[in-house]
Amino acid sequence: MDLIYYALIAGAIGIAFAVYTVIGLMKKDRGNQDVREISELIEKGALAFLVREYKYLAAFVVIVAIVLGVLIEPRGLVAVAYLIGTMCSVAAGFIGMKIGTKSNCRTVAGVQKSLNEGLRVAFSSGAVMGLMVVSLALIGLSVIYVIWGGYNEGVNDAGVKTSDITSILVGFGFGASSIALFARVGGGIYTKAADVGSDLVGKVEAGIPEDDPRNPGVIADNVGDNVGDIAGMGADLFESYAGAIIATMTVAIGAGIAFDGDLAMLPFIIAGVGILCSIAGTFFVRVGEQLKIEALLAALRRGVYAASFFVAVFAALAIYLMDIDPVTISDKYVEGLDIWLSIIAGLIAGVLIGVSIEYYTADIYKPTQRVAEASETGTGTLIIKGFSTGMMSTVIPVLLVVAAVLIAYELAGLYGVAITAVGMLSTLGITLATDAYGPVADNAGGIAEQAGLPPEIREKTDALDSLGNTTAATGKGFAIGSAALTALGLTAAFGQNIINEMEDEGVNETFSMSLMDPQVVMGVLIGAMMVCLFSALTMDAVGKAAMGVVNEVRRQWREIPGLLEGKEGVKPDYNTCVDMSTKAALRSMMLPGILAVVIPITVGLVPFLGPEALGGLLIGAIGTGFVLAVTMANAGGSWDNAKKWIEQGNLGGKGSDSHKAAVNGDTVGDPFKDTSGPSLNILIKLMSMISLLFVPVFVSVM
Amino acid sequence: MDLIYYALIAGAIGIAFAVYTVIGLMKKDRGNQDVREISELIEKGALAFLVREYKYLAAFVVIVAIVLGVLIEPRGLVAVAYLIGTMCSVAAGFIGMKIGTKSNCRTVAGVQKSLNEGLRVAFSSGAVMGLMVVSLALIGLSVIYVIWGGYNEGVNDAGVKTSDITSILVGFGFGASSIALFARVGGGIYTKAADVGSDLVGKVEAGIPEDDPRNPGVIADNVGDNVGDIAGMGADLFESYAGAIIATMTVAIGAGIAFDGDLAMLPFIIAGVGILCSIAGTFFVRVGEQLKIEALLAALRRGVYAASFFVAVFAALAIYLMDIDPVTISDKYVEGLDIWLSIIAGLIAGVLIGVSIEYYTADIYKPTQRVAEASETGTGTLIIKGFSTGMMSTVIPVLLVVAAVLIAYELAGLYGVAITAVGMLSTLGITLATDAYGPVADNAGGIAEQAGLPPEIREKTDALDSLGNTTAATGKGFAIGSAALTALGLTAAFGQNIINEMEDEGVNETFSMSLMDPQVVMGVLIGAMMVCLFSALTMDAVGKAAMGVVNEVRRQWREIPGLLEGKEGVKPDYNTCVDMSTKAALRSMMLPGILAVVIPITVGLVPFLGPEALGGLLIGAIGTGFVLAVTMANAGGSWDNAKKWIEQGNLGGKGSDSHKAAVNGDTVGDPFKDTSGPSLNILIKLMSMISLLFVPVFVSVM
């Protein structure tokens, strides 16, 4: 049997397990009527967001598909692969979010039985998301490979040149990038716009409490958690996951080693192994009735560590069974063991990045407590301290990525660098589960409060929610680290493909992306600037979109009699408010999105810059983007948790001056950690993906 | 006559004009007794800072000189040049600051006659600083060249190989870097520590007004302006100025074109032309009695634009008279005109960077007004808006630098890139004057207030002070832009010297700093991370050093009876407070300073990284450092001016909620714009300078 079918089988098992999990989840108790009603409102709101988003998306995707169909060889096939990529990502996001919104009420009902039951429900719904993402990505790529890939050099049965298969797969990856752009950047703007907007008009202007049902923006706010943290995060990691596999395969084919011991197939196999190990890992997640955050965290960690351990073992077994012949890659003599170690380097780096980020953002450690303490001398000092903590927290993730890449390169050349990302992402099925768990638990807490459940239930949902905050922070770190590694792999593939294409086309120039060449250096500067520009635009977009929510809420209060007064039976139109802010969010993400597509292509085409400068741009964007994304995510996480730490009664507790300062810090942190920071993942991957896709076009105008 | 003597003569004229200006200044009226006394206190405090700083400096410089004497060839000479470099920079800073502190009272007395008289006094004292910096830098470099340089290929009269002259000059540059590290980073920490510390203990803790003479920290605060904005800025630009000349000469010698039409001498000549044109420009700075900021700004601008125009004309004349033969540089056929255009590209980019930064930070334009308006929804939104404005403001400066470098490279290869920085910095004599003018006017305003002068005088000093805030922001932009260009030139020289040295030593490897090489890419990531680490450390240092001030103030209030109660004749010991915070500032700058020296050397030496990765590190640091420095400087400037705009009566004026939010923004901005942001200039130049200096060491262990 061709190796690719093993990957397909693993993907199918992933889907099957997800379906099995969903069936189990749907049988669970949905709680009392109040709980069910609130949950349904959130579900409806999330659907409203998706419908609106899909309208924009469809237009965007059709246009891009036509452009690709015209410009990129093999014509038509790349466009089709692009469409498949978008559909797989959309399906994963849709199902994951749907299950998430159906599980929040079940989590509430679950904790009424036991803490473990609640944790299992929320975590299972996260696992559905995690498995849908990895399975659909792997199945999508595998199916494309089976149809058009062929498995021998030359021309395959479908009449496609073997070397063209990489272009087709990159088309799939670019599809994933497009969805990620909408889901992560648009969703990120949406979630904070709804949050900030409904707070401004509700709490500040009208003086009604947060989450008050009279506020037409309140469901939009609840929807935001699902939109940003489930669908957005999922699409982001779908892109990383597909990108890492594509980059590794492209490097293998480009280096002419694809058919030595099936090196082009290895990323598929490792991904397949990862899916099975992730499923195994989920069985290790369980907890007693102890409410301590450390115990809950240990429960989730056990699952991730177990899956990582299994991947290490079974990846070794797979490589052994594949019997990979020693090859020479980037002047290095590479054996199976070297490749296995490269995978392990990525795996370990991923786990350690999570640990380091937890250290900087969790309120049980010094850094975040120091940020909280800085509130004693005011908002200004708190913000400075949080910002410097975020900057300081870049050191360990950067060193981990540097170490993983250098080890992998030393062992297995550029191929090693690319497959390191596959290693890091191999356990995505379960790491994403721990992450998508967060918003479900968060919603469960909100629902329990709104439905007026007894305090002992609230205590339990609070504990689950608090755990979700920690996993959200580490999840962000993992997303950034894997985005950087994936983008590095894609950029390596870009460089290699340019050289190969130049050879094929008989272009007689050297291509080295040397920093001795000022054009490359200027590319680096432009890349660094792109990161700032993109961040500035997404940050401003939150403000603008928030004003959209404010206006819609004001309109409803004005036009619906009795609404603001809380008259019995008068309900706001939550749907238009969701629709409105979705519209504003998607509109204001257009400019940054277009810039992320147009600038790299322009730089690659114009005479004074060209592909060499574009290579510089990509690396400059990865360098600056990586450290800035970590800074923003961790500063934001630290401010958030500093506020929570004060609310626990430290430094005067709720209502104290320290608390007021911390609330300000949290407001600054919101767009940092949930909009601009994560959007940079998309920026760096999207730009590398599109550059890789346009290689033939760049070379043709050289 | 050898061309170098023209440079010496221009430097001597600069010194002579500075001395002439000082004599004129010293004859001016020093105001009434109150004014004189306050001014003397500030002068004494600044001296206390310098004495303490020099103690640390001396130890540092001696150790470094010994290390250089042992490690870097030609042994001894590099160490001596290093010492000369430190001494020239110290002398320029000392004299500039001394004159600045002697001119604040004279400015007060000046405005009592006329606004123009006040402006002329403050500007003249700035001109002394500007001219001392450029003249001492040029004279220092020229004298070294005359003694050890020789002017023909081979071995000169002093027995020094011609190629060794670059190492010696780089030694001088590294001396300038060392002083810049202390003056800009240490001074930057000091000034904000004194500011924040005395505010915290005085305004917040004891509830006494700002600038109250009972607060022992108040003079330290006033001293800070001189320390940070005169001495710190001066040393920063001394380093850029010397670095740009050295980089151009090094590139010329390294490319083997030094003796074609005296290209190695050209940067000296252009610098000399610039000094004379700057002197000429100062005569264009005068103003009527109109208090409008636009009129005052126009007065200063007239001087800078006039000087720029003269430089353009006389640089063309100089190049024409030097009769430069066409040469081939970086595969480009280069004539005199090409080189002249490269100089002009830098000159124009420098002026336009200033204009763009003024647009983003001055309160007469939209961006800063929008930041102020964001205060209406609270501190959080104000800070977000300021931050996004800072990020947005990176676009134009980056594009200007990119355009200048690409034009220069297209016209005159790497030599063109290096001399662009010389062009940008050629008018430094007068641009630095407009910048050093700021703190003098600021002090004058403070003195006028403390001495209780009548409102019409206050109005005039306020107008001059307000102008100073704008020039401070544009000065920072100019400092960042020129630092980036200088660092790029030094890095180009670094790459070229590595290749030459490898050839000389018979090392048979390629050196291309290619982004296809993961080591170089990892260098870029490390460089980006260094920027964050350095910023985090300097930001935290402000907090720590401020606590030193707080403790010293508390001690004096406890131990000196009657001080806090304001008993007649009881005065605080301002000196120990200055001394104390100086100590804390200098101590906490040690770690970032050491990292900036040790990490590049380590990266260049360790086997898995090496000089290629070091090249990546330098470029990564320049890319991220440039955009982050601009972001921090402009966000800080924008918050500061948003506060001032509100204080003018907009959005509710002083005491409103908007004002409170803006005060918080200003507090965040303080270390952004005056400590961490400007410190990044030093980081990127220092790292490139030390890398260039250590080239022979790196190659010897290859």
Interface residues (C-beta under 8 A of the other chain):
Chain A: V196 L200 V204 A374 T377 G378 T379 G380 T381 I383 I384 K385 F387 S388 T389 M391 M392 T394 V395 V398 L399 V401 V402 V405 L406 Y409 E410 L414 V417 A484 L488 T491 A492 G495 Q496 S512 M513 S514 L515 M516 P518 Q519 V520 V521 M522 V524 L525 I526 G527 A528 M529 V531 C532 L533 S535 A536 L537 M539 D540 V542 G543 F608 L609 G615 G616 I619 G620 I622 G623 T624 F626 V627 T631 V663 N664 G665 D666 T667 V668 D670 P671
Chain B: V196 L200 V204 A374 T377 G378 T379 G380 T381 I383 I384 K385 F387 S388 T389 M391 M392 T394 V395 V398 L399 V401 V402 V405 L406 Y409 E410 L414 V417 A484 L488 T491 A492 G495 Q496 S512 M513 S514 L515 M516 P518 Q519 V520 V521 M522 V524 L525 I526 G527 A528 M529 V531 C532 L533 S535 A536 L537 M539 D540 V542 G543 F608 L609 G615 G616 I619 G620 I622 G623 T624 F626 V627 T631 V663 N664 G665 D666 T667 V668 D670 P671
